[in-house]
Amino acid sequence: MDKQFLLRRIPQLDALLSEDLFCFLIDKYGAGPVREAARALLASKRQAILDHEETVPETINLEITDLARETESLIEVDCRHDLQPVLNATGIILHTNLGRAPLSNSAITAIIETSHGYNNLEFDLEIGSRGNRCDNVSYLLNKLTGAEESLVVNNNAGALLLLLDTLAKGKEVIVSRGELVEIGGSFRIPEIMTQSGALLKEVGTTNRTRLSDYAAAVTENTAALLKVHRSNFRIEGFTSEVGLAELSDLAKETGLPLIYDLGSGLLHPQPPAILAAEPQLTPSVLGLVDAVCFSGDKLLGGPQAGIILSRSDIVQKLHKNPLLRVLRVDKLVLAALTSTLRSYQDPDSLSEDIPFYRLLTVSEDKIKERAQNLLDLLLSKNVKAQLIPCCGEIGAGSAPGVTLASWAVAIPAESTVCSLTDIEQRLRLGIPPVVAYINDGKLIFDLRCIDDDDLYVLAEAIKIASLNIMK
């Protein structure tokens, strides 16, 4: 095909954008992204033509329908860099890489209402002057837990960092060697302690630590005792550890503050039996420690946050630490967290109000019914699949070793002409992205974390990813 003829056929950008198909794209994605993608596409077409000496192969298509399709593809590729909704077919409820706890409807509403206009973030409405941004959520935390005082920062690592920096900078903190956990993303307790300026003093061994180990390690340079809940792993067999009550007695005897990193933060007053091994945050626990910290986006079911419950004198010291400004949370986190905590005022409705507990307690029969509905949709679209039992997890380093009986739809490797890895990748790169997993020669879609309303969307995504590759 003649090069000059093709160059003349390349439409002007403004003329292209006035075409009906491009007007549709503008309505869908906005004028800016469509103009940018169309300009890049036309430039690439022009360069592809110029790269040929005389004639140009007919693969360079300048039809409006093709240009619109390619423009949309460029926009979709660009959108992959955005934070976007994902269909979680992994069966992991608190999937750290997928955002951990989904927020409740009330928390989402609170975020929208708070961000829509102005609010009393740091304004005391009663006295008409500057207030503290954590006053409102602290009031609710104290009421729910019985804590003397509380504070919220950006995450639990930040909460522990602030406590250690405030109470133990330049001095020793005693902790069991078996509790020096890595909390994910290569962040380790010893490294957090180093960053805070506290000096780590390990006692005991990986599997056995006695009260006498702590007592023998106390010196004039000791600033605190630290107990860390091993929320993301278990030690079994020949083991022993010092209970919180014993450690509390030692702390009182030595006059040292006892800090408890609870990690997952189980605030539910009557938790499901499957969480029986998780330590509950109760008034009795608070009575044993001087400060406790935990996450907001794990078993609490709220936004990412680090929650500190402590004595008033300790919280006052935390407020005076300049590090608090670095770690402080914004109005949207506070709105979501406050709304989440409000749900805990009615414990009987937690399994409905908080998505984490709804997903955790959904019955196997319900999941199986959901999986069967998805299977029926797929079979009607000529996608070869089967119904199988499977196991999920709680995730986010919570309840280690606990598995959740579930049901899934699976695509066997023998039913496709390409690898399951290819289909899995297509699903991840689709719109919406679907995250599933491969096990035992099957691509598995666990239905625990999929809403009934999303079944048709999921079926369509699987169909598109499986197009032309089914045997």
BADODREN-630502 format. One record per residue: z, x, y of N, C-alpha, C, O in turn. Coordinates in pm, whole numbers, plus 50000, padded with zeros to 5 digits. Atoms other than C-alpha are relative to their C-alpha. Layout:
BEGIN
ZXYZXYZXYZXY...
# end
This chain:
BEGIN
500005008549881500005000050000500005008950124500705019050128500164991849881499065013350346501315001450077502014991650102498754997249932501945030050528500094993050136501094986650167499995005849866500995018650879500104984749996500744978550080499935014650015500494982950760501434995549974501894985650031498615003650031504004982250617500925002250120501824994250145499174997449883505534997750927499874988750103500854984850166500215011049906503974970351139500664987149951500994978350030499415012250058505404944150900501534999650014502134989049997498545000149984509004954950962500364991450120499924994450231499705009349888510434926651176500935006350103501695015450072499044996249897512234931851505501374994249965501474983349907498655004150037515994929151468500344986050053500824977649978499655013049942516424899751706499224988649937499744977749915500825010250065513554880851548500544997049860500574985549817499465001750135515054886651204501284991650004501494982849920498715007049992518474874151313499854985350038500774977450018500235014149965516934841751439499494991849883499404979549892500465007150120515624832951091501144991649943502324995149956499005009350054517414804150916500975006849903502185004649910499154993450099518694825750631501015009350067502145010750021499094990949930520194850450876501004992250086502134996650106499065008749929521724822551083501114995449906502274994249945499025003650101523444811650762500985011549977502195009449967499144988450020524754847050711500945002050119502115005650102499174998649880526014847951070501144989949999502274993150036498955010250012527914815451014501055004249898502235001249913499114996350110529414830150698500825012550030502025013050002499344987149983530244865850804500275003850146501065012950173499864996349860530004866551186498805008150047498155015049967501204993649945527304880151417500065015249991499055021649959499884985450000528654915851436499655006449867498785015149862500304994050130528674924251064498554997949956497955006849896501385002750042525274907551006499035008750079498105014450022500884991649917523634925851298500065014649954499035021249942499844986150043525054959251185499325002549866498625012549850500614998350133523974954350822498494998850007497785006549942501455001949988520504941650919499355012150066498285016550025500534988149933519964971051155499925011749902498925018949897499994989050098520954995650881498934997949893498295007549850501005003050102518684978050630498595002950052497795009149982501344997649943515634978750860499755014950018498645019649997500154985549984516265015450934499725006649866498915015949858500234994250133516425023250562498614996649948497975004849882501365003950041513205003950499498975008850072498025013650011500924991849922511455022850778499975014349947498905020349933499944986350049512665056250646499375001249862498715011249832500604999750134511635047550290498485000150007497825006649926501465000149982508105040450413499515013650050498525018950001500404987249941507925072350621500115011649902499425021749916499814989250097509095093350328498805002049908498715012249841501184998950085505795086850148498825005650081498685002650200501124993349933502665107050230498944990250047498714988750167501125008849965499825081750219500334985449968500614977350056499735013850042500395050550015501464998349963502155007849928498605003250026503715033249961500074990549881499314980849877499905009050115504745017349631500444985950041501094984150144499745014049966505074979549626501464996049982501834984550003498585003150020508784981949549500724997650132501814991850134499395002449869509534981549923499654986050045498514983250085500245014249973509914944549989500494996350140501634999450176499665003949863509894930350342500024984850019499974979950132499915014549989510054893250261501364996050057502375002550030498775004349933512664874350464501124997049900502275000749922498975003450100514464861350154500625012549941501835013149919499484987550057514764896550013500825007650103501855013550070499254993249894515894910850346501374993350020502365000250042498735007249986518574883850371500935003349884502135005649904499184996850117519764890650016500555014150009501735016449981499554986149991519924928250073501005001850114501945009750102499044999349890521684923450406501374995049956502405001149987498725005350049524344902150239500665009849904501895011249905499444990050092524774928549969500675011350077501755015950039499414989449918525404954950237501324995450062502285003050070498775005449941527984932450403501114999349895502265002649923499015001250107529724926250070500565013749962501765015049936499524986450029529904963650000500985004450108502015010450078499134996349889531434968750345501344992649990502394998150023498775008150011533954940750279500945005149892502135001849894499134994750105535254959149973501075009250057502075012049991499004991449937537114981650215501114991850065502104997450112498995008749941539084951550343501084996649897500844997149776498995005950087542354938750203499534985949968499304977950059500595012950036541154908650007500704993849879501315000949800499395006650116542374882649757499365004649870498165007249864500444995550132542104892949391500514990249896501634985349906499545008050114542254872149073500665009449900500015018249844499224991350087544984888248863500014994749858500764985549825500075004150140544074884648496500635010549909500285011549791499344989550078546294913548382501224994949925501665001149828498765004850060549314892248291501245006950053502345004350006498874993249937551514914848507500344992550129499554992350223499675008949888553354892248752500185007850130499565004650231499734992049880554654918248998499165012849995499705023849989500914988550011551604940848984500055007850131499585003150234499824992149878552404968649233498685002550071498625001750194501294997049938548754977249290499294987650054498344988850131500595012549953547914940649351500934992650096500774980650118499185006049895550634934449609501354994649958502054988450039498715005050050553654926249389500144984950016499234977549980499695014350005555234892149453499104991850092499014994650211500695009649913552974864149577501044992550083502134989550033499045006849913554654846849870499994984949977498994979249934499895014650012555884810949865499224993350112498914999650214500715007649895554094784050063500804999750129500245000650238499165000549879557044781950300499995013450072500035013850195500054986749937556944819650359498675002150072498635007750181501324998949937553204818150432499964991750129499434996150230499945008649881553794789250673500815006750111500445006250228499154993149901556554809050844499255011450068499395013550188500794989149943554214838750891499004994550102498864999950212501005006049910551534816551046500664995050128500184997650238499345005749882553964798651277500575011050090500545009850212499424989149922555634831051384498945008150074499165012350187501054991749940552394849551453499144992350099498394998350176500875008349915550764820351635500325001750149499425000850233499614998749860552734825751955501175009550015501295019249940498834991649978555924840952089501174995249914501144984249859498855003450083559264841251908501225007750049501125016250138498744993749957562884852251942500325012249915501455013849868499834988250085562384885051752501225008250043502085011349960498874992249949564804904751973500574993550126500905000250223499485007349885565994877752209501054990149953500794981549869498905009050034569344860352183499884987450084500134987750205500235012449927568624824452277501294994150058501244986850157498735005649953572324816052323500455006450131500924999550222499514993249879573134842552584498865003850095499105008050208501144997749912569604847052720499715014550030499205017650137500284985849980569354884752678499575006349868499464999549766500504992950118568174911152432500954998749882502174999949897499225000850122569324906652075499545010549900498815019849935500394990850107568904924751743499014993149908499214981549872501055006550078565794918251536500454995749862499804987249800499565003750134567764915751213501124989650000501614985749894498865009249993570444891751339499794987349918500684983049845500245012850067568824860151203499985001449848500624993749777500074998350145567984873350857501335005249945501705001949832498694995050044571344891550837500994988549983501784988449888499125011750010573164858950901499794992849867500744988949800500325007050124571364843250607500375008349877500905003049780499644991150112571834873450377501515000049978501984999249864498544999950012575554874550450500514986949941501434986849859499595013250049575854837350384499694998449852500504992849778500425001550140573974839050053500775009149905501095005249793499454989850090575584870549913501495002150015502145007549925498604997049975579024871550067500225013850058501365018450068499894986649942578264905450220500654999350137500524989450209499374999349868580254916150524498935001550109499014995150214501094998149905577094928050701498765004549924498855009149810501264996650067573444934850621498975005050100499135003550221501074994249919570294951550747498735000249917498795001549795501295000050071566594950350659499115010950059498975012050181500974989849959564124979450671498714997949922498554987749855501365002650051560544984450551499884999749848499054992349796500005000950147561204990950179501285006249946502095011550022498744995450056563925001249937500165015150008501285020150022499924985549982563055038149953500505003250140501315012350160499544998249863563525035450328501474996450016502195002850092498595004149994566835017450278500915011149947501935014250009499204989250057568165045250055499975012350090500985018950110500154988749909566815071850291500934998450121501615007850161499165002649883568605055650586501485001349966502245007150044498604999050041571895052750397500435014549981501485018650029499664986050027571835088950281499985008350128500865016750150500104992649875570715102350619501204997250089501685006150160498885004049914573525083250791501345004649945502205009250021498694997650060576365089050546500185013849938501325018149917499854987850080575605122050376499145011750045498975021349969500884989149955573335144350584500765013350000501835014550061499394986850006574135180650511501135001249900501755011849888498924999750097576635171350242499514995449863498384990749848500395002950138576615165249867500144985149967501054978250013499955013550057575865132349695499955001549848499035007949795499914998450145576865129749329499274988549931499494976849963500775010050073574485111749092499795004849857499665016849833500234996550140574025110848715498575004949980497634999450036501334994650031571125131448583499104989349937497884989549955500775010550064570045101148381499534989150095498824980050053500415010049901569545081148703499095005850107498854999350209500914993849902567205105048886498594994949973497755002249921501235006950039564325080848857498855003350095499055007350209501205000149917560775082048983499624985350018499484978049920500165014349974560085048749151498564995750016498294984650063501415003749989556295049249141499355007350116499995010450216500724993049895553615066149347500535014150021500365019950128499464986449997555335099449266501185001650097501535012950133498814999049915558315090949490501225000549910501464991449830498874997850088561435104249325501305000150079501345004050195498705000449936565105099449403500405013750056500865014450170499634987049943565725137149440499235003450127499785009550218500804997049881562885139649692500454991850120500454996650233499475008349892564245110549895501315006050052501555006150173498744993949960567635127549897499755012650083500425014950183500334987849925566095160350012499514996550140499905002950238500545004149871564215142450290501114995050093501024996650215498905005349918567455126250407500935010950051501735008650142499094989249963569185159750436501235000649913502055009749928498884999850094571695151050164499735010349891498585013249858500114989950105572385176749895500284993549864501364988049842499875006150132571825164749539500955008049913500825020249901499124993750098574595172049292499944991849872500554981249862500185007050127573615161948939501225001949912501835012649910498924998950098576265154448679499554993749869498654985449866500335005550131576125146848308498685005249948498155015249996501294996650059572995148548097499084987950010499474977350060500965011049990569895127148069500494987549930500314976449980499615011750079571415104647803501484996750002501884985849962498565002850002575185107847850500685005650126500585017550158499214995949883577335108648162501354993049993501434981049968498645005550007581115103948171500634999650140500165006350232499295000749872583495094848452500565013650038500605017250156499444986749972585055129248418498965009450061499325018650135501064991849940581675144548510499954997850152499825007350229499985003049857581765126648845501245006050065501165012650169498734995549942585425134748906500035015150018500515020150120499984985449993584955171648833499075005550107499245016750153500994995349903582045173849077500424997650145499785002850237499575003149863583955160549380500635012250065501535018550009499464988849922584645187349642500184995550145499934983950179499845003149858585415189050012498654997150066498594990950172501335001949942581655188950072499314987449947498144985049979500595012250054581075156249884500074988850104501114986450165500065010749899579945127650109499944986249937500364976450000500165013350059579185099449864499735001049851499325011549800500425001850138578735087549508498814990549999498794980750073501205008350006575365072749419499764995449857499745003449764500415005550130574535049549130498644993550018498434985650110501375005149992570885041249065499704991849875499834996749763500405008350113569795012248847498675005049945497705006250020501254995450063567175024648599499114987849976499014982849864500745012750009564914995148671498665001349930498114991349885501354998850057561685009848534499955007549867498865010749820500014994250134562775025948206501364997649934502344994250000498775001850075565405023647933500325012749923499425019949879499564989150087567455050047752500774993649886501754986649908499375006050117568405040147398500455010849903500015022349910499544990650100570215056547110501375005550035502294998050067498734993249974572995082047165500195001250152499855011450212499905000549854573835072247523501374995250045502104988749970498835005849933576695064947757499825001850150499275011850195500054998949855576945058148126501264994150059501974986549993498795004649934579695051148373499724986650066498784985350144500195013249942580055014648466500344999850149501015008850201499805001249856580125003048825501484998950035501935004650135498575001949972583794992848806500755013349994501595016250079499344986950012584895027348685499655009050118500505015950174500454991649890582825044648948500614995450132500915003550220499375005549880584255021549212501455004750012501915008050122498614995249999587805031349113500055014650046500935018450124500044985949961586875068149149499695001450149500275009850217500354999549858585305061749488501214996850087501455003450188498805003749923588475044749612501065011049992501735014050090499004989450021590655072249465499705012350085500615018950135500404988049926588665099549639499664997250146499455006550224500345003549863587945080449958498545001850034498185003150151501444998149980584185084049910499284986549995499664977849917500805012450010581635056449976499165000149873498625010449833500845001650119579845043349667498754992250040498834980750084501295006249968576145035849723499344995849869499275003649775500645005350122574365014149466498564996350032498304986950107501425003449989570575014449451499674990549887499464994649773500215010450101569994981749270498534998549962498214992849858501435000150033566204985149282499364986450012498904982650119500775012550007564764951749176500644988550077499924980050131499335010049917567374929749344499974985949944499284977249997499945013350061568164899849121501064991750072502264993450049499105008449921569674874149358500164986049941501034978449983499985013450062569024843449139501384997749937501805005649853498665002450055572444827949060500004996049852500984998149781500135003850140571194814248725498645004649949497754996349927501334994750033568324837048624499544995949860500374993249774500525002850134566034829648328500535010149900500825021549934499414991650104567294843647999499265013249982499855023149941500794987950021564464869047989500425011350094500085022950072499504989949905566144886948283501455003649973502135009150060498584998150032569494889448105500465014450016501615016950050499624985949992569434927548105500015005450143500485016650167500044995549861568894929648481501344997250069501874986250057498735002449929572044934248692499834990250114498914991450195500055010049893572724904648920500765004850122501775011950112499304997049876573694908549281500994988750026500624978150077498965010249988576974889249283501095004950095501165016850125498884995849915580044889249511500885010449931501435019249997499174990350071581904908349239499395014050004500105023950016500684987149989579284935949246500195005650141500485017550158499824995549862579484937549625501425004950025501645013850107498614995849983583254940649597500295013749943501325019649975499794987050064582864972549394499365011550076499715023150054500774989449934580524991749624500184999250151500634989250206499954999749853580385002249987498654996550061498584992050175501335003749953576644997150019499094998149880499155005849784500985002350105573914982649799498654997950067498574991750173501345002049945570164983649858499054995749888499234999449772500965004850099567244966549684498734995550070498674994650192501325003749948563624955649725499904985150026500584977049963500245014049970562414923249876498844994149923498754981949909501235005150061559124920849686499975001349848498915001249787499934999750146560344923849328500614986849950500014976249966499415012150058562724899249162500464989950104500734978450072499685009549893563594883949497498824990750027499014979250064501195008349982559994871649522499554998650143498884988850177500375000749859559534879049891499065011050043498365016749959500884989449949557684903850115500605013849975501775015049939499484986450012557994941550098501085002150106500855000150225498884997449909561364950450249501075007549923501145006849800498834993650058564424971650186501234993450057501444993650178498855007949955567624951350203501285007949973501515012549861498734992950011570994967750267501144990150024501174983250126498785007949984574294949350213501165009750000501275018149912498954989949988577384967950325501164995050084501224983350121498905002849909580554969350529499505000350145498495006750174500405000549859580354962550902499985013850063499065017050139499954986849937581384997950998498845008749957498325016650036501154992150047578645013150782498724995150064497895003150106501225005449939575964989650914499935003750148498845006150200499994995649860577044998251270499495014350011498765017650105500504986250000576425034951188498505000449974497785008350034501445000550030573015026251042499224995950124498145001350150500675004749878572095008151365499895011250103498955011250183500014989149902572895039551565499095011549959498845020550039500864989250049570645061651352498584998150054497994987650032501375001349947567295068451530498964997349891497884992149919500935002250111565655067151186499734985149979498684981349927500175014450019566155029451185498764994850072498074986050021501185004649926563445025151449498725003549925497744996149931501174995950079561005043851224499804990549882498674987849841500045008150122561865021250931500064985050024500054977249929499775014249973562204987851107498814991349958497674996049949501025009650044560294957050994499514991950119500184990950222500585007949891558044935251207500354985249984501024981249889499675014249997558254898251290499464992449880500084982749835500595007450111555974887551004500815001949872501014992449796499144997450116558104904350736501304992150012501764986149916498745007249979561244889450888499814985049980500684978349924500275014350017559664854850898499874996549852500454986749806500205002650143558564856850533501295001849921501584993949831498764997550073561864871450414501024989050027501694984349935499065010749966563954845750600499654987249926500534980449872500435012150070561894817450454500265001149850500694991449787499734997950143562174832350103501484998249971501854991749873498565001150020565934835150137500484985550014501424981449946499655014249986566124798950253499844992549868500614983449837500225006450130564744789049913501185002049907501454993749821498864997150086567794805149752501214991250032502204991349958498925009449970570014779449922499964987949907500934980349897500135010750100568714754949660499545006449869498355005749836500374992550121568794774949332499234991949898498414997449824500675008450101567604745449123498504999150023497754996149930501435001349971564224745849296499285013550005498105014050041500614986749991563594783449275498775001449912497795007949950501134998750093561274780148975498764993150052497664995650002501155006649938559044757949187499645006450133498465008150165500244994949864559454773049534499505014450002498635017850082500334985750000559174810149449498945002749893499235001049774501074997950099555844819149281500395009249885499985006949772499624991050108557404847949086500704992549888500384994549771499265007250103559804824648906499154989149935499354985849818500915009950060557114798448856499125006749895498905001149788500854992750095554874824248687500805005349882500305006049770499164994650106557764838648488500394989349899500464992149779499465010450087558934805348346498954990049950499294980649878501045009250048555584788148285499985000549847500115011249789499935000650146555454776647922498765005949935497675006149993501154994950077553244792447658498954989249980497754991849986500955011150022551714758347592499134997850123497934995250111500765001949877550684755347956498975011250017497835008650056500944988749988549114790047955498874998549898497715001349928501025001850103547314782247629499014989150041497804990550020500885010849952545954749947776499065005350109497875002050111500804994149893544754769248081498925009249942497775009149987500954990950064543114795447859498904992249928497734996149931501005008250069541394768447653499014994050100497824993350072500895005549897540014752747971499025010550050497855007650072500904989249959538614786348079498975002849892497795004849921500914997550111537124791947735498904989449995497734992749976501005010850001535394758047746498985002050111497784999850091500914997549888533924766548086499035011449968497845010649997500844988450032532644800147961498984996749893497825000649903500945003750107531114785847644498884991250054497744991950009501045008649940529304759947856499015008150083497915003450113500874991149923527844789148053499395010849911498855020849960500584990850098526734807047733500635013950003499975023949973499264987450008529374834147764500824999849872501644990949852499304999650128530654844047420501415005550018501595016950062498604996149981534444845347425500864993049896500384984549821499085005850097537494836247219501404999150059501745006050155498615002149957541084824547262500905008949915500815008849792499104991250075543764850047167501404999950062501534997850183498664997949943547554854247204500085014150058499385023150012499854986749941548634883547419501405001350059502204992050050498704997649938551614898547599499825005550140499005014450163500014995049863552194903647970501305007150032502145009349945498804992949955554844921348174500464994450135499704987750205499505003949868557054914748474499425009250106498975004550211500624990649909555864946448646500925004950110502095001350116499304994249885556924965548960501245007949957502215008850033498864992450046559274986748751501234991749977502354996749989498875008950025561454956748671500044996049853499004994849788499815004450138562904946348333499175008249901498315002649833500784991650091561544976048134500164995749855501264992349811499985003750141560634968147775499884985249974499704981149859500125014550016560484930647836498534996149999497794999750091501385004950006557214914647727499994984850011500934978149971500145014449977555984879947814498904994549910497724997649929501005006050089554264860247539499064991350081499494983150162500985007049918551044846347679498744997249918498675000149799501295002950062547504834947603498885005050090499015005250213501104994249925544184849647705498664995549943498564990949830501385001050045540444845747685499475014249990499675022350081500484986450023538764876547542498505000149972497984991349903501404997550032535184889247534499955011949906500255023049948500064988950095534684910247218498865009550033497825005350084501034990049972532704942447250498714996949926497624999449978501215002550081530314931246974499154988650053498034986550006500785011249947529194901247179499145004050119498424995650175500774995549883527624922547455499075011549962499275018249861500954989050024524734947047477500355012250085499675022350079499544988549922526614969747719501495001949973502094994249899498594997450025530094984447727500884990250076500504984950181499045008649931533124963647818500415006150133500754998950228499674993249875533844989648084499044996050111499454994450226500995004249900530614979748260500324986050054500244983650174499675013749957531634942848266501275000250084501364993450187498744999249927535144951548378499785005250142500405000550237500314994749867533704971848666499274989750086499564988250204500725010549926531304944048765500974989650053500824984850166499015009949958534254920148780500835005150118501114997650211499214994449891536264943549002499225000550130499804999250238500834998649880533334947449241499394986850044498634986450141500555013049964532514910449252500764993450114501724999050167499335008049898533504883949504500284986149942499354978449918498834991549977536234875249446500145010549890499635008749780499744990150105537334906749261500894994049891501834986549919499195004350114538734899948914500515012549930499725021349894499414988550069541134924848755500494995449863501434987549853499625003050138541354922248376500305013449931500425023649999499754987350067542014948448108499335000149863499054989649805500664998150130540444962547790501045004749899501795014149926499084996050107542424964847467499424996049865498934984949848500435002950137541474967147101498584994449993498314984949920501415004150005537754963447166499714986550063498704980250030500215013049933538134932547385500305001350149501205008650189499695001449858537974925247756500864987550014500424976449983499005010550009541074904047807500354994450138500585001850234499615007249878541854877948073501274992049970501194981049916498725006950019545554868648059500104989250107499914991950226500045011349908545924834148217501334996950067501434987050140498695002949942549594836048318499954999250153500534990150213499984998949853548884845748680498784993750067498534995950185501185006849945545724824748726500344985350025500794978349934499775014149968546084791348905498934991249935497804995649915500985009550056544414760848753498814998250095497684996650051501065002049901542444757249077499005011550002497905010050055500884988349998540934791849023499195001649871498415011049859500684998550129539614785948670498484999850014497795008049954501465000949984536124775548779499465012550069498425017850031500424987849929535884804949021500015011949905499105020249907499914989250097537024828548745498864999249898498255009449864501095001850097534524813948499498665004350060497865010949993501244996149933531694818548751499925015150015498855021049994499974985449984532764854548817499695006949868498955016849864500254994150132532774862248444498544997949960497915006849904501405002950032529394845348401499075009750072498155015250012500854991049920527844865948683500105014349949499095021349939499814986350050529354898348551499385001849863499025013049825500544999350136528054889948202498514996949994497934996649885501405004249995524544880248315499095010049930499135022049959501024992150071521784893048083500575010849908499845019949867499454989750089524194913347870500664994049876501255001249796499455006350119525304887747611498975000249888497784998049910500914999950115523834890847264499624985849962498874983749867
# end
